[in-house]
Amino acid sequence: MKAGGRTIADTAQALKREADYPPVYHVPREDADMSAPTRVGHATHCPHKGDAS
């Protein structure tokens, strides 16, 4: 996975989760550049995982 020409994640271990909404891919932290994500101003809610921001 790249963003702005920078590799953010490189994995063969992603998990694909689906429910009644579009699929979401979960990437192990050890396969991702954890310095890349930044906090944004909005929040979401998942009925299975709870609130996120």
N, C-alpha and C positions, 0 to 999 in steps of 0.2 A: 504494500500500500504506500503510495507516495502522495505528498501534498507540497505544492510549490517547488517541485524538483527534489525534495528531501524525502528519503525513505523513513517512513513513520513506523511501519511494521513489516516484518518478513517472517512468515510462519507457514508451517504445514499442519498446524495443530488447532486451527480456528474451529470453534463450534458454532453451528448454525441453529438458531432457535426460532421457532415459528409458533404463532398462536392465531388469533383472529386479526392480525395486523401484519404488515410487511416483515420479512425475516430480518433478524439482527445477528451479526457475527460477533462472537466473543473471542478475543485474541489473548493468549497468555501474556502476562506482564513481561516475562523474560524475553519475549519475542517482539516487544514494542519499545520504541524510544519514549520513555515516560516523561522526558523533559519537553516533549512536543505539545501535549494537550494544555490548553489554557481555560480557565474558568470563564464562563459567559454569564450574562445577566438573566437568563430565563431558567425555568425549572420544568420538569416533566414528571408524570406519574405513571408507573407501571403497576397493574393490579397484582403482579407476581413478585416484583422486587421492591416496590415502594417508590418513594420520591427520589429524584436525582436532580443535580444542578451542575 
